[in-house]
Amino acid sequence: MKKRVLTAFMAAVVALSAVGCASSDAGTSSEGAAETTANNAGVGGLKNAAAADKVSDSEEAILVTGDDYPLTVRDYLKYETTIETKPEKVAVLSGTPLNIWYDLGGKSVCTSDVSDNVRLTEGYEEEIKSLPQIGPVYSVDMEAVIAQEPDLIIAQVGTQTTQGSKLREMGYNVIQSHIRGFSDVVDTYRAFGKMLGQSELAEQRIAELEKGKKEITDKLPDDDISVVILYVTSKSLAVKLDNSIAGDIAGILELDNIASGLAPDTVGSETTPLDIEYIVEKDPDYVLVTTMISSNEEAKKTVEEQFASNPAWNSVNAISEGRVIYLPQQYYLYNAGPYYVDAIKYMAQSIYPDIYGEVEETF
């Protein structure tokens, strides 16, 4: 198998050398940026590039310059890729950029395995499910990607940083997307709109998202509500920071995340280590739970078992008094993209049902 993969890789390199590819530069990143980023990658996008290898919080997550092709794309890892002509065979390797890409009329030649916990772009569900599968989002089969002969690859920072870096080294045009918070969704719509020649539609979608968000935030009560956001996998439990999806939405709803300001467990991470004593001390009004387990139902079962097996959790009033909110994976494990306002609404309804209505049962 290793020989076969190596042969495919070498053949691709030779072919690329013969036909040539659009230029790709590492921008201000050093030559070791790809390796540094790869070493910091983690399942679920929990660990991103070191601070020097990614754009700052004040910069767009992705930026396209030029009014028409050739276009230059600066991605989240500061790589610049000049695309000479509109790509015809695009490989979008992750669900969130895929949803935005399709929402603007784009097509993909493949995608990572589509989970039932991913809310797909309405009207394109069956088409997306029928795309060639290239493996799990966190471990895509590079040979399968190469077999599609893409002229542009859109990967996801964190879960696909390593594969994206290797494909770039082979000569492919690779854009590393980062879509975590609301502003990232807006930046991605704007960038993809330019790439697809759909800037007007992109601005329409952005306006709809902004309007939907405002309709929710305009109704916010003047309350001081604190939350802790737990992140549970089959092997670990941690606390989410403000730079997570749930943290971003909590901020939009003016909820006080008790983990704000705490140090991340690694550079660029969106989690901090669990400290039950700290949670007890801060006494949050609600415990929000995000998970990366096979299904929403299995996730809730696993979390309840963890709460029951550790007596320390009984000291957290929000848990002992039943103020625990389970956040669905289609909105909080995977960025909802076109449906980000629905994710905001879900949390708003969970905290303030008298204002926003009862939340639709997901678990």
N, C-alpha and C positions, 0 to 999 in steps of 0.2 A: 504494500500500500504506500509506504514512504517513497519508494522508487517511482511509483506511478504519479504521486503528487508532485515530486520534484521534477519529473519529466514534463508534466503539464505546466509547471511554473517556468521552466527554462524555455519551453516552446513559446509561452506567452511573451517572455522577455525578448526573444528573437523576433517574433512577429511585430512587437511594438517598436523595436529598433528599426525595422524595415519601413513601416508605414508612418512612424512619427506620431507624437501625441502633442496636445496643447501644452504649453509651458506651465510648470508648477513650481513655485518657490516657497520657501519656508518663512517668508516675511522676516520678522524680527527674531524668530526662534532660532536657537543654535542648532547645529547639526545633530546634537544629541537629544533634541526635543522629542522626536518620535519615540526614542527608546525610553526617555524619562516618563512620557505620557503612558506608554504601554505598561511600564512597571507600576504605575499608579491606577491602572484600570481595575474595575471591580464589577462583579455581577450586580445588575440593577442600576448601574451608573452611579453607585454610591461613592466611588472614588474617581476623581477627575484628574486633569493635568495639574502639575505644580503651578503655583500662582504666576510664575514668569512665562509659562507656556500657554497661557490662555488670555482671552481678552479681559479687560477690567469690567467691573459691574456697571460703569458708566458708558460702556461701548455696546454697540449692537452685537447680539450673539452671532449674527451673520450679516455681511454687508456686500452688496453687489454694486460695482461702479461701471458706468457706461449706459448709454441710452438704448443701444442695440448691439448685437454681436459684432465684434468680439466683446465679451463681458469678463470682468475680473471679479472673482469671488474670494472674499477674505472670510475664512471660517472661524469657528470658536477657538481653534488652536493656533490662530494667527497665520495659518498657511494661506498663501494666495495662489489661486488657480485661474489662469486665463483660458477661457473657452472660446475658441475661434468661431464656431458655428453652433446653432441650436442642436443640442444632442438628440439623437434619434433613439438610442437604446440606453435608457437610464435604469440603473439598478438601485432601488431604494431599500436599504437593508433592515429598516426598523419601522414599527407601526406608526409612531407619531409623525415623523416626516412623511411617511407614505400617505397618511390620511390628509395632510395639508396639501401634498403634491396632487393627489387625486381630486381634492376639493377645488383645485384651480385648473382642472382639466388635464393634468399630467397622467402619464402611464409609466409602469415599471415592468421590467422584464423578469423580475423575481422578487421575493421577499423572504424574510425569516419566517419560521413557523408561526402561524396565526392562532393565537389562543382564543378560547371562548370569552376570556375576560378583556378582550380588546374591542372597543366599540368602533366599528369600521364606518367609513364615509357612506352616508346614506345614498342608495342608488348604485353603489359599486361593491356591495358586500360579496356577491357571488363572483364577480370578476376578480376581486382581490384574493378570495379564497382559492380560486383556480390557478393562481400564479405558481410557477415552479418554486418549490420550497428549498431553502438553502441551509436549513438547520435552525437550532434555537438562536434567539436574538443575541445571547451572550457567547455563542460559540458557532458562528457561521462557518460553513464549509467553503473555504476560499476557492477550492477547485470547482465547486458548483457555480460560484460567482463568475469565475473566469470563463466557464463554459458558455455563459450567456453573451460573451463578447460585448460587454457594455462600453459605451464611450464616455459615460459619467457614472460615478458611484457616490451615493449619498449614505454615509455611515453615521452611527450615533456615538458621540463621545462617551467614554466610560465602558460600556458593554462591548463596543466594537473598535476601540482605539487601536488595539494591537493589530487587528486584521486590516483596518483602514491604513495604518502606517506602512504595513508590509505591501499592500496593494499600490500605495503611492510610490514606494521604493521601486516597484516593478515597472513604473511608468504610467500607471493609470491615473486619470483625473479623479481625485477623491476629495469630497467635501465632508468635513466632520461637523455634523450638526449637534446642537445642544438646545433642547427644548424642555425646559423645566418649569419656569414661571410664566405668567401672563405676558410679560414683555418679550420673552423668548418666542412665544407664539406669534406675536405681532411682527417681530423682526423676521421670522421665517416666512410668514405670509408675504411680506413685502419683497424679500429676496427671491422666493420662488416665483412670485408674480412677474418679476423682471425676467427671470430665466425662461419662463413659459410664454412670455409675451402677453401676460394677463394682469398687468399692473392695475388696470381699472377694476377688475373683479377682485383682486387682492385688497384694494382699498375699500371696496364695498364690504368684504368679509370683515376687515378690521373695524370698520364703522359699526357693523352689527355686533361684534364682540364688545366693543367699548360701550355701546348703548345698553347691551344686556347687563354688563357689569354695573353700570351707573344706576340702572333701575333697581338693582339689589342694594347697592351701597347707600342710595338715597333714603332707604327705609330703615337703615340701621338705628337701633335705639342708643341712647347715651348711657350704656351700661359698661361696667368694668368686668369683663369675663376673662378668666385665665384658663389656659389649656396646657396639657402636655401631650405630645404626639409620639406615641410608641410605634416602633417599626419592628415587626416580628417576621422572622423566617423560620424554616424548619430547624435551624441550628443555632439561632441567636436572637437576641432582643436588644434594641438600642433606642435612642431618642432622636427624633428628627429636628433639624435646625430650620432657621428661616429660609434657607436657600433650597429647601425641598418643595415639592408640589404642595403638600399639605401646609407647610410653613408659609408659602407664598399666599395661599388662599386664606389662611388664618390672618395674615397681615392685611389682606384686602378687606376682611370683615372686622378689622380692628380688634381682634382677639389678642390677648397677651400670651405669647408662647413663653413658658417659663424657662425654656432652654435658650432663649435669645441671648447672644453674647457668650455662650459657653464655647470652649475650644472644640473643634471637630476632632474626630478620632484619628484622621490623617489629613494631610494637606488637600484641600479641595473637596473634602467629604461633606455630605449633607446630613451626617449623623454624628452624635456624640455618645460616649459610653453611658450605659444605664446606671443610675445611682438612685435606688429606691428611697434612701434616707433624704436625699435632696428633694425628691418629689413629695414625700410626706411633709417636709418642712415648708415647701411652697404651697401645698394644699390647693392644687388646681381645681377649678369648678368642674371641668370635664376632662376625661381621658379620651383622646382620639386615637384610633388604632389603624395603622396602615400595615399591609402584609405583603409578603412575597411567598405565597404557598399556593398549591395547585388550583384552589378555587376559593371563592368568597366563603362558602359554607364550611369548607375544611379549615380555612383560616380562622374563622370565629371559634370553631371547636377547639383548635389548637391553643388559641389565646385563653379561652375560658379554662382549659386544663392547666395552663401555666399559672393563672391567677389562683386556682384552687390548690395547686401543689406547693405554693410558696406562701406561708402565713404572713410574710412581710407585706404582701399586697393588701391585706385586710386593714392596714394602717392608712392606706390611701382612701380618704373619705369618698372621693368620686367613684371608686370601684365598689366599696362596701355599700354605697347608697344607690348604685345602679346608674350612675351618670357616665356610662361608657358608650362611645359612638364608634361603630365600625365603618370605616370608609371603603367604598368599593374599589376594587383594583382597576376597573376600566377608567376610573377618574384619578386615582391616587397612586397607583403603581406605575401606570402608563399615563403620560400626559395626554389629556383629552383632546388637545389640538382644536379642531373645529367646535368641540363641545365643552370648551373650558368654562363657559358661563354656566353650563349644567353642573359642572363640578363645584363651582362657587355656590350655586343654588342648593346643592345637596348639603353642604356644610351649614349654610344659612338656615335651611329648614330644620336641620338636626339640632341647632342651638336655639333657634327662635321660631318654633312651629306656630306660635300665635300670630306672628307677623307674616311669615312666608308660606304657611301651610304645612301639613304633615308630609314628611319625606316618604317617597315611594319605597316600599320595602325591597331591599336588594339581597339580604341574607336569609 
